[in-house]
């Protein structure tokens, strides 16, 4: 599903963010991406959903070479990728239902199919009863669940989550992890970037460790 070969990236010549990163993830695999702040976790995720091009190396996602992909092809690539951002990126004055429905509406799904998919996903994440609440009225945990629902409503093959439990206590973090496990069980490849040591201890998974932009561990 994901293959990286000697990938390097940065934000200018004097600001390297990743250096010679190589690894692969099989379809249906669940992996943590960890390391201290500034290690390159978010940069690596941005490369995987084509928000940033690598300076060198090859990146394949679902068989597509992201180093060579045309700008016009990126929206189609992202249909197979669900992204959960650290700060949620919700439309605060829109309802839960409207936030989750947005990716499907952009892709032109019929209204009946939008309603069916959104209702099903909100039930999965435990927010069926909050579908008409505005995002600004939600707790932190509910906002994160809404963000996850929006990321997976299009049934992506790859889910990327950037610090999805960063603002939550351990109990809520556990609930989010169980939700991501369910998504993984349904067949999606899941990559979770985190520096939460509790999470890594409680949910042992393959763990890719970055330090100063280099891959220093794969366990």
C-alpha positions as CSV (number, residue, x, y, z in Angstrom):
1,X,0.0,0.0,0.0
2,X,2.8,2.4,0.9
3,X,6.4,2.3,-0.2
4,X,9.2,4.8,0.4
5,X,12.6,4.6,-1.1
6,X,15.4,6.9,0.2
7,X,13.0,9.9,0.7
8,X,14.4,13.2,1.7
9,X,12.5,16.5,2.2
10,X,12.8,19.9,3.7
11,X,11.5,23.4,3.9
12,X,14.5,25.1,2.2
13,X,18.1,24.1,1.6
14,X,19.1,24.8,5.2
15,X,16.0,23.2,6.9
16,X,16.1,19.4,6.2
17,X,13.0,17.6,7.6
18,X,13.5,14.1,6.4
19,X,16.6,12.3,5.3
20,X,16.9,8.9,3.4
21,X,13.6,7.4,4.7
22,X,12.8,3.9,3.5
23,X,10.0,1.6,4.6
24,X,6.9,-0.1,3.3
25,X,3.4,-0.8,4.7
26,X,1.3,-3.7,3.5
27,X,-2.4,-3.3,2.8
28,X,-4.4,-3.6,6.0
29,X,-1.4,-2.9,8.2
30,X,-1.6,-0.6,11.3
31,X,1.5,1.4,12.2
32,X,2.5,4.1,14.7
33,X,4.9,6.9,13.5
34,X,6.6,8.3,16.6
35,X,9.4,10.5,17.7
36,X,9.8,13.9,19.5
37,X,8.4,17.1,18.3
38,X,10.2,18.2,15.2
39,X,11.3,14.7,14.3
40,X,9.5,14.8,10.9
41,X,6.3,13.0,11.6
42,X,3.9,15.6,10.1
43,X,6.2,16.2,7.2
44,X,6.1,12.5,6.4
45,X,2.3,12.4,6.5
46,X,2.1,15.5,4.3
47,X,4.2,13.6,1.7
48,X,1.9,10.6,1.9
49,X,-1.2,12.7,1.0
50,X,0.7,14.7,-1.6
51,X,0.6,18.0,0.2
52,X,4.4,18.1,0.0
53,X,6.7,16.7,-2.7
54,X,9.9,15.0,-1.6
55,X,13.2,16.6,-2.5
56,X,14.5,13.2,-3.5
57,X,13.5,9.5,-3.4
58,X,10.4,7.6,-4.5
59,X,7.0,7.5,-2.7
60,X,4.4,5.0,-3.9
61,X,0.9,5.0,-2.4
62,X,-1.6,2.5,-3.8
63,X,0.8,2.0,-6.8
64,X,1.0,5.7,-7.7
65,X,4.4,7.4,-7.7
66,X,3.9,10.6,-5.8
67,X,7.2,12.1,-6.9
68,X,5.8,12.1,-10.5
69,X,2.1,12.7,-10.0
70,X,0.6,15.6,-11.8
71,X,-1.2,18.3,-9.8
72,X,-4.5,17.5,-11.6
73,X,-4.3,13.9,-10.4
74,X,-3.9,14.7,-6.7
75,X,-7.7,15.1,-6.0
76,X,-8.2,11.6,-7.3
77,X,-5.4,10.2,-5.2
78,X,-6.9,11.8,-2.1
79,X,-10.1,9.9,-2.6
80,X,-8.3,6.8,-1.4
81,X,-6.8,8.6,1.6
82,X,-8.5,9.8,4.8
83,X,-6.6,12.4,6.8
84,X,-7.3,13.2,10.5
85,X,-5.6,16.5,11.4
86,X,-4.3,17.3,14.8
87,X,-6.5,20.5,15.1
88,X,-9.6,18.8,13.6
89,X,-10.2,21.3,10.7
90,X,-13.9,21.3,11.3
91,X,-16.3,23.9,10.1
92,X,-17.3,25.3,13.5
93,X,-20.8,26.6,12.5
94,X,-21.8,23.6,10.5
95,X,-23.4,20.6,12.0
96,X,-21.7,17.3,12.6
97,X,-23.7,15.8,9.7
98,X,-22.7,18.7,7.4
99,X,-19.0,18.4,8.3
100,X,-19.0,14.6,7.6
101,X,-21.1,14.9,4.4
102,X,-18.8,17.5,2.8
103,X,-16.3,15.1,1.2
104,X,-19.1,13.1,-0.4
105,X,-20.9,16.3,-1.6
106,X,-17.6,17.5,-3.2
107,X,-17.3,14.3,-5.1
108,X,-20.9,14.5,-6.3
109,X,-22.6,11.6,-4.4
110,X,-26.4,11.5,-4.7
111,X,-28.1,13.0,-1.6
112,X,-29.6,9.6,-0.6
113,X,-26.2,7.9,-0.7
114,X,-24.7,10.8,1.3
115,X,-27.4,10.5,4.0
116,X,-26.9,6.7,4.1
117,X,-23.1,6.8,4.4
118,X,-23.1,9.7,6.9
119,X,-25.7,8.1,9.1
120,X,-23.8,4.8,9.1
121,X,-20.4,6.4,9.9
122,X,-21.9,8.6,12.7
123,X,-23.3,5.4,14.3
124,X,-19.9,3.7,14.0
125,X,-18.2,6.6,15.8
126,X,-20.9,6.9,18.4
127,X,-22.3,10.3,17.3
128,X,-25.6,9.4,15.8
129,X,-27.4,11.3,18.5
130,X,-25.2,14.4,17.8
131,X,-25.7,14.7,14.1
132,X,-27.5,18.1,14.2
133,X,-25.2,19.7,16.8
134,X,-22.8,22.4,15.5
135,X,-19.1,21.5,15.6
136,X,-18.5,24.4,18.0
137,X,-20.8,22.8,20.5
138,X,-18.9,19.6,20.7
139,X,-16.4,18.4,23.4
140,X,-12.8,17.7,22.3
141,X,-13.5,14.0,22.1
142,X,-16.6,14.5,20.0
143,X,-14.8,16.9,17.7
144,X,-12.1,14.2,17.1
145,X,-14.7,11.6,16.4
146,X,-16.3,13.9,13.9
147,X,-12.9,14.5,12.2
148,X,-12.4,10.7,12.0
149,X,-15.9,10.2,10.6
150,X,-15.2,12.8,7.9
151,X,-11.9,11.1,7.1
152,X,-13.4,7.6,6.6
153,X,-16.9,8.4,5.2
154,X,-15.5,7.9,1.7
155,X,-14.2,4.5,2.6
156,X,-10.5,5.2,2.0
157,X,-7.9,2.5,1.6
158,X,-5.4,4.5,3.7
159,X,-6.0,6.5,6.8
160,X,-3.4,9.0,8.1
161,X,-3.9,10.4,11.6
162,X,-1.7,13.2,12.9
163,X,-1.6,13.2,16.8
164,X,-5.3,12.1,16.9
165,X,-5.2,11.9,20.7
166,X,-2.9,14.8,21.4
167,X,-5.6,17.0,23.2
168,X,-7.4,14.1,24.9
169,X,-7.0,12.4,28.3
170,X,-6.0,8.7,28.4
171,X,-9.6,7.4,28.6
172,X,-10.7,9.4,25.5
173,X,-7.4,8.5,23.8
174,X,-8.3,4.8,24.3
175,X,-11.7,5.3,22.7
176,X,-10.1,6.9,19.7
177,X,-7.6,4.1,19.4
178,X,-10.4,1.5,19.6
179,X,-12.2,3.4,16.8
180,X,-9.1,3.4,14.6
181,X,-8.7,-0.3,15.3
182,X,-12.2,-0.9,14.0
183,X,-11.4,1.0,10.8
184,X,-8.3,-1.1,10.4
185,X,-10.3,-4.3,11.0
186,X,-12.6,-3.3,8.1
187,X,-9.5,-3.3,5.8
188,X,-8.0,0.2,5.8
189,X,-4.3,0.7,6.2
190,X,-3.8,3.0,9.2
191,X,-0.8,5.2,10.1
192,X,-1.0,7.1,13.4
193,X,1.6,9.8,14.2
194,X,2.0,10.2,17.9
195,X,4.5,11.0,20.7
196,X,2.1,9.6,23.4
197,X,4.2,7.0,25.2
198,X,1.1,5.7,27.0
199,X,-0.6,5.0,23.7
200,X,2.4,3.1,22.4
201,X,2.6,1.0,25.5
202,X,-1.2,0.2,25.7
203,X,-1.6,-0.6,22.0
204,X,1.5,-2.5,20.8
205,X,1.7,-2.1,17.0
206,X,4.4,-1.8,14.5
207,X,6.3,1.4,15.4
208,X,8.4,3.5,13.1
209,X,10.6,5.9,15.1
210,X,11.9,9.2,13.7
211,X,14.7,11.3,15.2
212,X,16.0,14.5,13.5
213,X,14.4,13.5,10.2
214,X,15.9,10.0,10.2
215,X,14.2,6.6,10.6
216,X,16.0,5.1,13.7
217,X,13.7,2.3,14.6
218,X,11.2,-0.1,13.0
219,X,9.8,-2.5,15.6
